Amino acid sequence: MKHLLALVAAFTFITGFASAAETANKSCPISGKPVDAAQKSTFSKTVALCCNKCKAQFDASPKAYLSNILAAHSGQCPLSKKSISSPVNVTYKREVSFCCADCKAEFDAAPEKHIKNVR
């Protein structure tokens, strides 16, 4: 039994370690080349939504609303297009990996231009 528990603990540690080292995307959004896990950046954008119903929709599938988030206009909910009277803030956040420091720098200079290319 001790050996089984030790084996399970070791497997959990190894698989947890492996998943922590994985990248969010497999190809560079700038060049299309395979990524280097050491070259990372985080894209983050906070917007106001009109209500908790829209927040629940966003929370269920944030990637589905990326275009809406990028095109958000002040005072208008990017999901429902209704006016915002009592804002409910959400943040779209994504870790992005790149093939090299040059591509990372290009992304960091204009992240909203390139975030749609992250696969």
C-alpha positions as CSV (number, residue, x, y, z in Angstrom):
1,M,0.0,0.0,0.0
2,K,2.9,2.4,0.8
3,H,4.4,1.8,-2.6
4,L,1.1,2.4,-4.3
5,L,0.7,5.7,-2.4
6,A,4.2,6.7,-3.3
7,L,3.6,5.9,-6.9
8,V,0.4,7.9,-7.0
9,A,2.2,10.9,-5.3
10,A,5.1,10.7,-7.8
11,F,2.7,10.5,-10.8
12,T,0.7,13.5,-9.5
13,F,3.9,15.5,-9.0
14,I,5.3,14.6,-12.5
15,T,2.0,15.3,-14.3
16,G,1.4,18.5,-12.4
17,F,5.0,19.6,-13.3
18,A,4.5,18.7,-16.9
19,S,1.3,20.6,-17.3
20,A,2.8,23.7,-15.6
21,A,5.5,23.7,-18.2
22,E,3.1,23.5,-21.2
23,T,2.4,26.6,-23.2
24,A,-1.0,28.0,-24.0
25,N,-0.4,28.0,-27.7
26,K,1.8,25.7,-29.8
27,S,2.6,28.0,-32.7
28,C,3.9,31.6,-32.5
29,P,1.1,34.1,-33.4
30,I,3.6,36.3,-35.2
31,S,5.7,33.8,-37.2
32,G,3.7,30.6,-37.1
33,K,6.8,28.7,-35.9
34,P,6.8,26.4,-32.9
35,V,7.0,28.2,-29.6
36,D,9.8,28.4,-27.0
37,A,8.1,28.1,-23.6
38,A,10.6,30.6,-22.1
39,Q,9.3,33.4,-24.4
40,K,5.9,34.3,-22.8
41,S,3.7,37.3,-22.4
42,T,0.3,37.8,-20.9
43,F,-2.5,39.6,-22.7
44,S,-5.1,41.2,-20.5
45,K,-8.1,43.5,-21.1
46,T,-10.8,44.5,-18.7
47,V,-14.2,45.6,-20.0
48,A,-17.6,46.5,-18.4
49,L,-20.6,44.4,-19.1
50,C,-24.2,45.4,-18.5
51,C,-25.3,42.6,-16.2
52,N,-24.5,39.3,-14.4
53,K,-26.2,37.3,-17.2
54,C,-23.6,38.6,-19.7
55,K,-20.9,38.0,-17.1
56,A,-22.0,34.3,-16.8
57,Q,-22.0,34.0,-20.6
58,F,-18.5,35.5,-20.7
59,D,-17.2,33.3,-17.8
60,A,-18.5,30.2,-19.5
61,S,-16.6,30.8,-22.7
62,P,-14.2,33.8,-22.7
63,K,-12.5,32.9,-26.0
64,A,-15.8,33.0,-27.8
65,Y,-16.2,36.7,-26.9
66,L,-12.7,37.9,-27.7
67,S,-13.8,39.8,-30.8
68,N,-16.5,41.5,-28.8
69,I,-14.0,42.4,-26.1
70,L,-11.6,43.9,-28.5
71,A,-14.3,46.0,-30.2
72,A,-15.9,47.2,-26.9
73,H,-17.2,50.8,-26.8
74,S,-17.3,52.7,-23.6
75,G,-20.8,52.7,-22.1
76,Q,-22.0,49.7,-24.2
77,C,-22.0,46.1,-23.3
78,P,-19.8,44.2,-25.8
79,L,-22.0,41.1,-25.5
80,S,-25.6,42.4,-25.5
81,K,-24.9,45.8,-27.0
82,K,-27.1,47.4,-24.3
83,S,-26.2,50.5,-22.4
84,I,-24.3,50.0,-19.2
85,S,-25.9,51.5,-16.1
86,S,-24.4,49.3,-13.4
87,P,-21.2,47.9,-14.8
88,V,-20.0,44.4,-14.1
89,N,-16.3,44.2,-15.0
90,V,-14.7,41.1,-16.5
91,T,-11.1,40.5,-17.6
92,Y,-10.1,38.5,-20.6
93,K,-6.6,37.1,-19.8
94,R,-4.4,34.8,-21.9
95,E,-0.8,33.6,-21.6
96,V,0.9,33.6,-25.0
97,S,4.1,32.0,-26.0
98,F,6.4,32.9,-28.9
99,C,9.2,31.4,-30.9
100,C,11.7,34.2,-30.1
101,A,12.3,37.5,-28.2
102,D,11.7,39.5,-31.4
103,C,8.2,38.1,-31.9
104,K,7.4,38.6,-28.2
105,A,8.5,42.3,-28.5
106,E,6.3,42.7,-31.6
107,F,3.3,41.3,-29.8
108,D,4.0,43.4,-26.7
109,A,4.1,46.5,-28.8
110,A,0.6,45.9,-30.2
111,P,-1.1,43.0,-28.4
112,E,-4.7,43.7,-29.6
113,K,-3.4,43.5,-33.2
114,H,-2.0,40.0,-32.7
115,I,-4.1,38.3,-30.0
116,K,-6.6,36.9,-32.5
117,N,-3.8,35.0,-34.1
118,V,-3.1,33.0,-31.0
119,R,-4.1,29.3,-31.5
